[in-house]
Amino acid sequence: MSFIEAMQQRYTTKSYDANKKIDSQKIAELKSILQLSPSSINSQPWKFTFVSSSVIKQKLSEVSWVNTEKVQHCDTVVVFSRVNDLNVFEEQIEKELPKGAVAYYKEFIKPLPEAEIKSWFDRQVYLALGVLLSACAEMRIDATPMEGIEPENYDIILGNTDHATIVAVAIGYRDPEDFNQPSKKPKSRRPLHEVVAVL
């Protein structure tokens, strides 16, 4: 299957087959793929938590609003968090990034209000989210991005201290009866000429 065919077939899964599991090698590949995600100045202000424990998934499901059953029945929940402590982030980049990248951060990002800096972190996390969703499509793993969760309660359950939950993704394999799959509900997108400009 080509990448475009994979993207044509991917969709936001609404119902999972709780008995169908993702091969451990594929989970390992997804972890490595996320590690390779791009970010501005290679800042990597993130943490990715893979939750397959049924006990922890049950706790997360209780603070996932309309996504309760997705969290319960999927194979794994991938929680995307961004660094929440600016001092921790600055220590990280001083150790890991070249001087030019650190200088860029200090000149253009650090002078901003803290909320704007964290918003910049969030945007890097969403780059990684796109990478995961694309990788899942290529690997024929079903996925559901979920902002409909309670981030603060996710952090409590996961023991996050230096990081804050932004979004989570349920991954696994669809229930054959899922009403939202393309064979039952054709994919709807705006026409190409309305969303792509050529100059």
C-alpha positions, -999 to 999 in steps of 0.1 A, spaced: 0 0 0 14 34 -9 14 63 16 -14 81 -1 -35 49 -1 -28 45 36 -40 81 42 -71 75 22 -79 45 44 -71 60 78 -99 75 98 -107 85 134 -116 52 150 -147 54 172 -148 17 184 -120 -7 190 -117 -45 191 -105 -50 227 -93 -86 218 -70 -76 190 -35 -66 201 -7 -47 184 25 -67 179 52 -56 203 77 -50 175 53 -24 160 49 -7 193 87 -5 195 88 10 160 63 36 170 84 46 200 114 51 177 94 70 151 82 94 178 118 99 190 127 109 154 99 136 152 109 170 141 108 201 163 119 237 160 156 240 167 155 203 176 140 215 209 122 182 217 102 197 246 81 165 251 75 132 266 55 103 251 39 78 275 27 45 262 0 30 284 -10 -6 278 -17 -15 315 -55 -23 317 -55 -9 353 -40 25 342 -61 26 311 -92 22 333 -82 51 354 -75 73 324 -108 62 308 -127 77 338 -112 112 330 -116 110 292 -151 123 288 -167 109 256 -135 89 249 -140 64 278 -147 33 257 -119 41 233 -94 43 261 -107 11 277 -109 -10 245 -78 2 225 -45 -17 228 -25 13 239 -30 49 248 -1 72 238 0 104 260 17 134 245 31 158 271 51 189 269 77 201 293 61 222 320 91 236 339 111 262 319 142 256 341 141 219 332 138 227 295 167 253 296 190 228 313 181 202 287 189 224 257 221 237 273 234 201 275 220 188 243 218 215 216 244 234 197 252 270 207 233 285 177 201 267 187 204 278 223 211 314 212 180 313 190 159 302 220 174 329 243 169 357 218 135 349 203 116 325 226 128 331 262 118 368 263 81 358 256 56 355 284 56 320 299 22 311 284 35 319 249 67 298 255 45 269 266 23 274 235 55 271 214 62 239 232 27 227 224 32 233 187 62 211 187 42 183 204 15 186 177 42 180 150 50 147 168 12 139 169 11 142 131 40 119 128 24 93 149 -9 94 131 9 91 97 30 62 110 -1 44 123 -17 48 89 13 34 71 15 5 96 -23 -2 93 -28 6 130 -60 24 138 -58 56 158 -79 82 176 -64 116 185 -82 128 217 -82 163 231 -114 154 249 -96 143 280 -89 159 314 -52 168 311 -46 176 348 -61 143 359 -40 125 333 -10 141 349 -20 130 384 -26 94 372 7 92 353 27 110 379 37 138 356 56 165 374 79 183 350 56 177 320 19 185 312 -4 164 291 -16 180 259 -33 153 239 -36 115 238 -40 90 210 -58 56 213 -42 30 190 -53 -5 182 -75 -22 157 -111 -12 148 -142 -31 158 -155 -45 125 -188 -28 132 -173 7 138 -197 31 120 -170 56 112 -147 35 90 -145 45 54 -163 14 41 -194 25 61 -190 63 62 -169 76 32 -142 100 41 -152 137 37 -126 163 28 -129 197 11 -120 197 -26 -82 198 -33 -84 231 -52 -100 248 -22 -72 238 2 -41 238 -20 -29 269 -38 -3 268 -66 16 300 -74 
